[in-house]
């Protein structure tokens, strides 16, 4: 590289430094006068017309074909749109769709397809449940009301083209030894080469019948049968399956125990002594005689089933004729209905697993749950098993009660803890109007904010003293949907015209017929046709005079 000579370096060293050019003066922007605009509530301040309340804008929903000119929308909804349309969000007016099966199966919002509904009487719990059941029926899920105690669901199931089965004293029979459609399903599975599935269906039917006999004995005696009696019942049922032609009843089971074959005597451990066997089976024989001859539980379970339950349509067991004071009969019939219902569900699942029938989903409704839990021993354990296995059985479950106090008023601490678990394990909890005293018990199972608690307590207030359309309770038809720790969704259920007839639960308060206005001039006041009755009275008088004249 050539070296730089000293003259060039000196010239660069003494070169004058150029000064930077002066910056042009910055042009100031022209200031525009500011325009004062009112805020969302108008001009703020005293005497300036500030609005204290802003009326919410009405919202409407339509398809993209109908409202395509409004797209893109400026505001979207924040509520779920999967499931049965239940009503409008109270504060935004947006449509809310919610049901336990759609939120579990399609939306994946809950981990258990069940809902627990709480609320004071007369605020619409059954109406909410009927709306859910009707919507799910439209989506392909079959409602099953396994014990309607009021009844609240008979009109709905009949409107859906379903099956209404009436039970009660003198109103029908339900044979607890009837395997239902299990034997028919077992033959179809045998023909399809599904021997393992066939054995499972028959074993399930046997276990269900055994459990029901033991449950009836528990309700009748107020204590469960002994281990030896359980073994005798189990072996006697197997003997009936092998030797009896047709569907056995409790009387056939009693005859097997009274005239036992060798295998029954073997499990009774009678040591070959007839007298010892009679002593061992005396209490069991007496209990079965009571069940077959019209004892405390009547003859509801002593005869063949009058109306078999079908698995391809909605079904309701109408047990409203049983008096509320007859708790033993209520408990027995409810257990029998649950057993028959879930037996049918098991058969449907077995046939669907084998590919012989399409998969069916069911929505099981347990209304007035507090009555069922208090009806007798074993009821809490039975419901507890249902709440834990409904997901595996492919059914959605709705449990309805008034308050948490109803669940926590059971006699033993173990039952109270199990009943509280029903609410804790439910995928959704729907609350209507509740008293303030319930909040501490409810928040121990479901997290509720202070605002949500105040909302629920405000819905329990009665209506105004003025009669008319506006006098109904403010909380009627209003519910708060809670899922875990998420904020609740307050909704208002509005009935369409087609639903009003099936949601009338005050039918007994309607006049059966309209009576004519009384005619003060006619002495026969109160008859439907006073004029016709008067003419008949005059004709009788004339005939009497004619008879007297003829005698004279």
C-alpha positions in Angstrom: 0.0 0.0 0.0 1.6 3.4 -1.0 2.5 5.7 1.9 0.8 9.0 2.3 3.2 11.9 1.8 3.7 14.5 4.4 2.4 17.5 2.3 -1.0 15.8 1.6 -1.3 15.0 5.3 -0.6 18.6 6.3 -3.2 19.9 3.8 -5.8 17.7 5.2 -4.9 18.8 8.7 -5.2 22.5 8.1 -8.4 22.3 5.9 -11.1 24.7 7.3 -14.1 22.9 8.9 -17.5 23.5 7.2 -20.3 24.8 9.4 -23.6 22.9 9.3 -26.4 24.6 7.4 -29.0 26.4 9.4 -32.2 24.5 9.9 -35.2 25.9 8.3 -37.7 27.3 10.8 -40.4 24.7 11.7 -43.8 25.6 10.4 -46.3 25.6 13.1 -49.5 23.6 12.4 -52.7 25.5 12.3 -54.7 24.8 15.5 -58.3 23.9 14.9 -60.8 24.7 17.5 -61.8 21.6 19.5 -65.3 20.4 19.2 -66.9 19.3 22.4 -69.0 16.1 22.1 -71.3 14.5 24.6 -70.3 11.1 26.1 -72.4 8.0 26.1 -74.7 9.3 28.8 -75.0 12.8 27.3 -73.7 16.1 28.7 -72.2 15.4 32.1 -72.9 17.7 34.9 -75.8 19.3 36.7 -78.8 20.5 34.6 -77.1 19.2 31.4 -79.3 16.3 30.7 -77.1 13.4 31.9 -78.8 10.0 31.5 -78.6 7.9 34.7 -79.7 4.7 32.9 -79.0 3.7 29.3 -81.7 1.5 27.7 -80.0 -1.6 26.2 -80.3 -2.0 22.4 -82.6 -4.8 21.3 -80.7 -7.7 19.7 -82.0 -9.9 16.9 -80.5 -13.1 15.5 -80.8 -14.4 11.9 -79.1 -16.5 9.3 -76.3 -15.2 7.1 -78.9 -15.3 4.2 -81.3 -13.1 6.1 -78.9 -10.5 7.5 -76.0 -10.7 5.0 -76.1 -7.0 4.4 -75.2 -6.3 8.1 -72.0 -8.3 8.0 -69.4 -7.8 9.5 -71.2 -7.4 12.8 -70.0 -4.8 15.2 -70.7 -6.8 18.3 -70.6 -10.5 18.8 -72.2 -12.7 21.5 -70.2 -14.1 24.4 -72.6 -16.9 25.3 -72.5 -20.5 24.1 -74.4 -21.3 21.0 -74.2 -25.1 21.2 -77.2 -27.1 22.6 -80.8 -26.4 23.4 -81.9 -22.7 23.2 -82.9 -22.1 26.8 -83.6 -18.3 26.8 -82.1 -14.8 26.7 -79.2 -13.5 28.7 -80.7 -11.1 31.2 -78.3 -8.2 30.7 -77.4 -8.4 27.0 -80.4 -10.1 25.5 -78.2 -12.6 23.7 -79.6 -16.2 23.1 -78.2 -18.8 25.5 -78.0 -22.4 24.4 -77.2 -24.9 27.2 -77.8 -28.6 28.0 -75.6 -31.1 29.7 -75.3 -33.5 26.8 -74.4 -31.0 24.1 -72.0 -29.2 26.4 -70.3 -32.5 27.2 -70.3 -34.2 23.8 -70.1 -31.4 21.3 -68.8 -28.3 23.1 -66.5 -30.0 25.6 -67.4 -27.4 28.2 -68.1 -29.8 31.0 -66.6 -33.2 32.0 -69.8 -34.8 33.2 -73.1 -34.8 31.3 -75.3 -33.9 34.3 -77.1 -30.9 35.6 -78.4 -30.2 39.1 -81.3 -27.7 39.3 -82.1 -25.8 42.5 -84.9 -23.3 43.2 -87.9 -22.5 45.3 -91.3 -23.9 44.3 -93.2 -22.1 41.6 -90.3 -20.5 39.9 -90.0 -22.8 36.9 -87.6 -25.6 37.7 -89.8 -28.2 36.0 -90.4 -25.8 33.1 -86.6 -25.4 32.6 -86.2 -29.2 32.6 -89.1 -29.8 30.2 -87.5 -27.2 27.8 -84.2 -29.1 28.0 -85.9 -32.5 27.5 -88.0 -31.3 24.5 -84.9 -29.7 22.9 -82.8 -32.8 23.4 -85.6 -34.9 21.9 -85.3 -32.7 18.8 -81.6 -33.3 18.8 -82.0 -37.1 18.9 -81.7 -37.8 22.7 -84.5 -39.7 24.3 -85.9 -38.4 27.6 -86.6 -40.9 30.4 -88.6 -39.8 33.4 -88.1 -42.7 35.8 -90.7 -41.8 38.4 -92.9 -38.7 37.9 -94.3 -37.9 41.3 -96.4 -34.9 40.6 -96.9 -35.5 37.5 -95.1 -32.8 35.5 -93.8 -34.7 32.4 -96.8 -36.8 31.3 -98.1 -34.2 28.8 -94.6 -33.6 27.4 -93.8 -37.3 26.8 -97.3 -37.8 25.3 -96.7 -34.8 23.0 -93.4 -36.2 21.9 -95.1 -39.5 20.9 -93.6 -41.3 23.9 -94.8 -44.0 26.3 -96.7 -43.3 29.5 -96.6 -46.1 32.1 -98.9 -45.6 35.1 -98.1 -47.3 38.4 -99.6 -47.2 41.8 -102.0 -49.1 44.0 -104.6 -50.6 41.7 -103.1 -48.7 38.7 -100.6 -51.1 37.2 -98.0 -53.7 38.0 -94.2 -53.8 37.6 -92.6 -57.2 37.9 -89.1 -56.8 39.3 -88.1 -60.3 38.1 -88.9 -59.3 34.5 -85.6 -59.1 32.6 -87.2 -56.8 30.1 -85.6 -57.0 26.7 -82.5 -58.7 28.0 -83.4 -62.2 26.8 -84.4 -61.0 23.4 -81.2 -59.0 23.1 -79.2 -62.1 24.3 -80.7 -64.2 21.5 -79.8 -61.5 18.9 -76.2 -61.4 20.3 -76.0 -65.2 20.1 -77.1 -65.2 16.4 -74.5 -62.5 15.7 -71.7 -64.7 17.3 -71.3 -62.3 20.3 -71.2 -64.9 23.0 -69.2 -62.7 25.5 -71.6 -59.8 25.1 -74.6 -62.2 25.5 -73.2 -63.5 28.8 -72.7 -59.9 30.0 -76.3 -58.9 29.2 -77.7 -61.9 31.0 -75.4 -61.4 34.0 -76.5 -57.7 34.2 -80.2 -58.7 34.1 -79.6 -61.3 36.9 -77.7 -58.8 39.1 -80.4 -56.2 38.6 -83.2 -58.6 39.7 -81.2 -59.7 42.7 -80.6 -56.1 43.7 -84.3 -55.3 43.4 -85.4 -58.2 45.6 -82.9 -57.2 48.2 -84.0 -53.5 48.0 -87.7 -54.4 48.5 -86.8 -56.6 51.5 -84.8 -53.7 52.9 -87.7 -51.2 52.6 -90.1 -53.7 54.0 -88.0 -54.7 57.0 -86.2 -51.4 57.5 -83.0 -53.3 57.5 -81.1 -55.2 54.7 -81.3 -59.0 54.4 -78.6 -61.2 55.8 -75.7 -62.6 53.8 -77.2 -66.1 53.9 -80.6 -64.8 52.6 -78.7 -62.9 49.8 -77.1 -66.2 48.8 -80.4 -68.1 48.9 -82.1 -65.4 46.7 -79.2 -65.5 44.2 -79.3 -69.3 43.8 -83.1 -69.4 43.6 -83.1 -66.9 40.8 -80.6 -69.0 38.9 -82.9 -72.0 39.4 -85.8 -70.1 38.0 -83.8 -69.0 34.9 -82.9 -72.7 34.2 -86.3 -74.3 34.9 -89.1 -71.8 34.6 -91.0 -71.3 31.4 -91.8 -67.7 30.6 -91.2 -64.7 32.9 -91.2 -65.6 36.6 -92.8 -63.4 39.3 -92.2 -63.1 43.0 -94.7 -66.0 43.7 -92.5 -68.3 41.7 -89.4 -67.3 43.6 -91.3 -67.9 46.9 -92.3 -71.4 45.7 -88.6 -72.3 44.9 -87.6 -71.3 48.4 -90.5 -73.2 50.0 -89.7 -76.3 47.9 -86.0 -76.0 47.5 -83.8 -78.0 45.1 -80.5 -79.3 46.3 -78.5 -76.3 45.2 -80.7 -73.9 47.2 -80.4 -76.0 50.3 -76.6 -76.2 49.9 -76.2 -72.4 50.1 -78.6 -72.3 53.0 -76.3 -74.6 55.0 -79.2 -76.7 56.4 -76.9 -79.7 56.8 -79.6 -82.0 55.3 -82.0 -81.1 58.1 -85.5 -80.0 56.9 -86.3 -78.3 60.2 -83.1 -76.4 60.2 -83.8 -75.2 56.6 -87.3 -74.0 57.6 -85.8 -72.0 60.5 -83.2 -70.4 58.3 -85.7 -69.3 55.6 -88.6 -68.4 57.8 -88.0 -64.7 57.9 -87.3 -64.6 54.1 -90.4 -66.6 53.4 -92.5 -64.3 55.5 -91.2 -61.2 53.7 -91.8 -62.7 50.3 -95.4 -63.6 51.3 -95.9 -60.0 52.3 -94.7 -58.8 48.9 -96.9 -61.2 47.0 -100.2 -61.0 49.0 -100.8 -57.3 49.3 -98.8 -56.3 52.4 -97.5 -52.8 53.2 -96.2 -52.5 49.6 -99.3 -53.7 48.0 -99.5 -56.0 45.0 -97.7 -53.7 42.6 -94.7 -56.1 42.3 -96.6 -59.4 42.7 -97.9 -59.8 39.1 -96.6 -59.6 35.6 -95.7 -56.2 34.1 -98.7 -54.7 32.4 -96.9 -52.3 30.0 -93.3 -53.2 29.0 -90.8 -50.4 28.5 -89.5 -49.7 25.0 -86.0 -48.4 24.4 -86.6 -46.5 21.2 -88.9 -43.7 22.4 -89.3 -41.3 25.3 -90.8 -42.9 28.4 -92.3 -41.6 31.7 -93.4 -43.7 34.7 -96.4 -41.9 36.1 -96.4 -42.6 39.9 -98.3 -39.5 40.9 -101.2 -41.5 42.4 -99.0 -42.6 45.4 -99.7 -40.4 48.4 -96.7 -38.5 49.8 -97.3 -40.0 53.2 -96.8 -43.5 51.7 -93.0 -43.2 51.7 -92.3 -47.0 51.6 -94.4 -47.5 48.4 -92.8 -44.4 46.9 -89.3 -45.7 47.6 -90.1 -49.2 46.3 -91.7 -48.0 43.0 -88.9 -45.4 42.4 -86.2 -48.1 42.8 -88.1 -50.4 40.5 -88.5 -47.7 37.9 -84.8 -46.9 38.0 -83.9 -50.5 37.8 -86.2 -51.1 34.7 -85.0 -47.9 33.1 -81.3 -48.5 33.4 -81.7 -52.1 32.5 -83.2 -50.9 29.2 -80.3 -48.5 28.7 -77.8 -51.4 29.3 -79.5 -53.5 26.7 -79.5 -50.7 24.2 -75.8 -50.1 24.8 -75.0 -53.8 24.4 -76.8 -54.0 21.1 -75.1 -50.8 19.8 -71.7 -52.0 20.9 -72.3 -55.2 18.8 -73.3 -53.1 15.8 -76.9 -54.5 15.8 -78.6 -51.2 16.5 -77.8 -47.5 16.2 -76.3 -45.8 19.2 -79.0 -44.1 21.4 -78.4 -41.5 24.1 -80.8 -40.9 26.9 -81.6 -38.0 29.2 -82.7 -39.3 32.6 -84.8 -37.0 34.8 -84.9 -37.4 38.5 -87.4 -34.7 39.6 -88.3 -34.1 43.3 -85.0 -35.8 44.3 -85.5 -34.9 47.9 -88.5 -37.1 48.1 -86.6 -40.1 46.6 -83.7 -39.6 49.0 -86.0 -39.5 52.1 -88.1 -42.4 50.9 -86.0 -45.1 52.5 -82.6 -46.7 53.1 -80.5 -47.4 50.1 -82.0 -44.5 48.0 -78.9 -42.3 48.5 -76.5 -45.0 47.5 -78.6 -45.8 44.4 -78.5 -42.1 43.3 -74.9 -41.9 44.2 -74.1 -44.8 41.9 -76.1 -43.2 39.1 -74.3 -39.9 39.4 -70.9 -41.6 39.1 -71.7 -43.9 36.2 -74.0 -41.9 33.9 -71.0 -40.9 31.7 -70.0 -44.5 31.2 -73.6 -45.5 30.6 -74.0 -42.9 27.8 -76.8 -41.0 29.5 -77.3 -37.4 30.6 -78.7 -36.9 34.1 -80.9 -34.1 35.5 -81.5 -33.9 39.2 -84.0 -31.4 40.6 -84.6 -30.3 44.2 -85.7 -27.2 46.0 -82.8 -26.2 48.2 -79.5 -27.5 49.6 -81.3 -27.9 53.0 -83.4 -30.7 51.4 -80.2 -32.7 50.6 -78.6 -32.0 53.9 -81.7 -33.0 56.0 -81.0 -36.8 55.7 -80.7 -38.8 58.9 -77.1 -39.9 58.8 -73.9 -37.9 58.2 -72.8 -40.3 55.5 -76.0 -39.8 53.5 -75.6 -36.0 53.8 -72.1 -36.1 52.5 -73.1 -38.2 49.6 -76.1 -35.9 48.8 -73.8 -32.9 48.8 -71.6 -34.7 46.4 -74.5 -34.8 43.8 -74.1 -31.0 43.5 -70.3 -31.0 43.5 -70.0 -33.6 40.8 -72.7 -32.2 38.5 -71.3 -30.8 35.2 -73.7 -27.8 35.4 -75.6 -26.3 38.3 -78.7 -24.2 37.5 -80.0 -22.0 40.3 -83.3 -20.2 40.5 -84.5 -18.0 43.3 -83.1 -19.1 46.7 -83.3 -17.7 50.2 -80.3 -16.0 51.7 -79.9 -18.7 54.4 -79.1 -21.1 51.5 -76.0 -19.2 50.3 -73.5 -20.6 52.9 -74.5 -24.2 52.1 -74.6 -23.6 48.3 -71.3 -21.8 48.1 -69.6 -24.7 50.0 -70.4 -26.8 46.9 -70.5 -24.2 44.1 -68.4 -21.0 44.0 -70.7 -17.9 43.8 -69.6 -14.3 43.8 -71.3 -11.7 46.0 -73.2 -10.3 43.0 -74.4 -13.8 42.0 -75.7 -14.5 45.5 -77.6 -11.2 45.6 -79.1 -12.0 42.2 -80.4 -15.3 43.4 -81.8 -13.9 46.6 -83.6 -11.1 44.7 -85.4 -13.7 42.6 -87.1 -15.3 45.6 -89.2 -12.2 46.3 -93.0 -12.5 45.8 -94.9 -10.5 43.2 -96.6 -7.2 43.6 -99.9 -6.9 45.5 -101.7 -5.7 42.4 -103.4 -8.4 40.5 -102.8 -8.8 36.8 -100.0 -9.8 34.4 -97.3 -8.0 36.3 -98.0 -9.5 39.6 -96.1 -12.8 39.1 -92.9 -13.3 41.1 -89.9 -11.5 39.7 -87.8 -14.6 39.7 -90.2 -16.8 37.7 -88.3 -18.3 34.7 -85.0 -16.8 35.7 -82.0 -19.0 36.3 -78.2 -18.7 36.8 -76.1 -21.3 34.9 -72.9 -22.1 36.7 -70.0 -24.3 35.5 -67.1 -24.6 37.9 -65.6 -21.3 38.8 -66.7 -19.5 35.6 -69.0 -16.5 36.0 -72.6 -17.5 36.0 -74.9 -16.9 33.0 -78.2 -15.3 34.0 -81.0 -16.2 31.7 -84.8 -15.8 31.3 -86.7 -18.7 29.9 -89.6 -17.6 27.6 -92.2 -20.1 26.6 -93.4 -20.3 23.0 -97.1 -20.8 22.4 -96.7 -24.6 21.7 -95.2 -25.1 25.1 -97.8 -23.5 27.3 -100.2 -26.4 27.3 -97.6 -28.9 28.5 -96.2 -26.6 31.1 -99.4 -26.0 33.0 -98.8 -27.5 36.4 -101.9 -25.9 38.0 -104.5 -27.9 36.2 -106.4 -28.9 39.3 -107.0 -25.3 40.0 -108.9 -24.8 36.8 -112.6 -25.1 36.7 -113.7 -28.4 35.1 -116.7 -26.7 33.5 -118.3 -23.2 33.4 -121.6 -23.0 35.4 -124.4 -20.9 34.0 -125.2 -17.6 35.7 -127.9 -18.1 38.3 -131.5 -17.1 37.4 -133.0 -15.6 40.5 -136.5 -16.0 39.1 -136.1 -19.8 38.8 -136.1 -21.8 42.0 -133.9 -24.5 40.4 -130.7 -22.4 40.7 -127.4 -24.2 39.9 -128.6 -26.8 37.4 -127.0 -26.7 34.0 -130.3 -26.4 32.2 -132.7 -24.8 34.5 -135.4 -24.2 31.9 -135.4 -27.8 30.8 -135.6 -28.9 34.4 -138.5 -26.6 35.0 -140.4 -28.0 32.1 -139.9 -31.6 33.4 -141.1 -30.4 36.8 -144.3 -29.0 35.3 -144.8 -32.2 33.2 -144.6 -34.3 36.4 -147.2 -32.2 38.1 -149.5 -32.5 35.1 -149.1 -36.3 35.1 -149.9 -36.4 38.8 -153.1 -34.4 38.4 -154.2 -36.7 35.5 -153.6 -39.8 37.6 -155.7 -38.3 40.4 -158.5 -37.5 38.0 -158.4 -41.0 36.5 -158.6 -42.5 40.0 -161.6 -40.3 40.8 
